Amino acid sequence: MIKRMVGLGATAALLAFAMSPLCAQTVNAEHASRQWPTNAELLVMIQRAAHTLNYRGVFTYQYGNSMQSSRITHIYDGKDEREHLEVLDGKPREYLRLNDEVNALIPEIRTIVQERRQGDLFPGILLSDPKAIDVHYQIDVRPELGRVAGRSCRVIDVVPKDEHRYGYRLCADNETALLLRARTVSDDAHMVEQIAFTQLTINPKLTDTMLNASVSTDGWVTVEPTEKSIDLYSLGWRIPAPPGYVSTLQVARVFEDGKSVNQLVLSDGLATISIFIEPYLKERSEYKPRGAARNGSVNIYGVQVGNFWLTVLGEVPAGTLEQIARSVQYVPTAAAH
Amino acid sequence: MPVTTPVRKSNDPDDALGLSISAWMDGDENVAFPQNMLDSKGKQTWQVYHLIGDALRTPELAQVADNRFQERLARALDQEPVVMASVQWREQTQSDKRGSSRKPSVWQQYGWPSLAMAAAVAAVVWVARPFLLPETSGEQTAQVALSVPASAEAAIAPDYVAAHRQVAGPAAVRQVSFGGIK
């Protein structure tokens, strides 16, 4: 009974605060304090906030029927960026970043993988060319405010201008422009995935230990990543890109099962398509999918091209993937010797 | 436990008498005292039901059936059609819509738990599924696979999807399952 009364008292106090003129003035002041451009500049502003603010929080990524939470601590001292990211679900992973250098900690094999960051991750936005974004997307700032992780945020619609990409609904912190939530919206207006802070402190009281690994890494092995840069064009591959998409990454990877694949990444600045190429071995029967399939928020199209197997996938409309998969060509004579 | 669980509603007055006596014996507060329990048929039903109940509760009162009876019973049960509770629940609600003043008793009690069960299963599916993708091996996956048939969706090209997600768009995040490091 006592607990119940305390709870009611707290609710009443909150209500009183919410209705007080002081609270209303604060919100209005925030409204007026920031201009929200209706073009790609807005995304640049969001990206800058991710790089230059100090924050600590937990965000959750939800795709298909799966979700994964991570705790992020980010510090910018005016010159260098330092970040500590801990994956909270499934296998423990930690990532310690100094600008573009990332140490990935894999506790179960006592290994540190030293890698270079390949573009921005949440709450940053991968932005290759802001001008290209304005060509292919319309950016609208909605009049109403949203609320994420207890903070009021500006709702932004990023609407595709053609059928080769999905749309996004973003919610950026009304005070600092930090991205609090990003939802990918499919061509039939369904949310296919979202990533959002569930708890966040901007300008928190940070201690150095928050930026350190939670486990001791004494005696761990340090290795380089297995990805190697390649040039698929010189290997004889002719891969057409849909309007607005450019190649941002070409690497040879090794999967956990030992399989080697080449990966080409196409991006229009927001949407991303991966094209995986591997030799087609008749004795292996696990080439899946053949044709169109879906894994959570990702559409997939698998097809055999000559003696190779192609897997084209991404959070983009299925028709676009099929078009790419069906028009890829391998020209052996063009391959560099 | 109801002594006789009615499996269907009907207009048979004997059935109605049996239902109301059974419900009243079970302490169903929605059922008024069945007046026709005072006549001879009602008294007989009342006594028979109590006899059955006593026999079920008291092994000494029950005759031990021989093995052949148990076999026959098992065979007969096998041949019984499966009665889906949700179908009965629908029938009940339809009869309510027709304006029946009869209080829903037995099927309402059985109908809701089955719906609740379905909701519970759905909740388990939703909660359990997230483990399928990030952890492609290990105990949790095995447990989930036992309770929920892994959908084809979860199994399609997980390595490729994980490799892609590391570099993908506004929702690009660190992936735990991906990597060529062993």
Interface residues (C-beta under 8 A of the other chain):
Chain A: Y61 Y63 G64 N65 S66 M67 Q68 S70 L85 V87 D89 G90 K91 R93 Y95 A104 I106 I109 T111 V113 Q118 G119 D120 L121 F122 I125 L126 Y168 L170 L179 A182 T184 E193 Q194 I195 V223 P225 T226 E227 T248 L249 R253 V254 F255 E256 D257 K259 V261 Q263 V265 S267 L270 A271 T272 S274 F276 K288 P289 A293 R294 N295 G296 V298 I300 G302 T311 L313 G314 E315
Chain B: W126 R129 P130 F131 L132 L133 P134 E135 E153 A154 I156 A157 P158 D159 Y160 V161 A163 H164 R165 Q166 V167 A168 G169 P170 A171 A172 V173 R174 V176 S177 F178 G179 G180 I181 K182
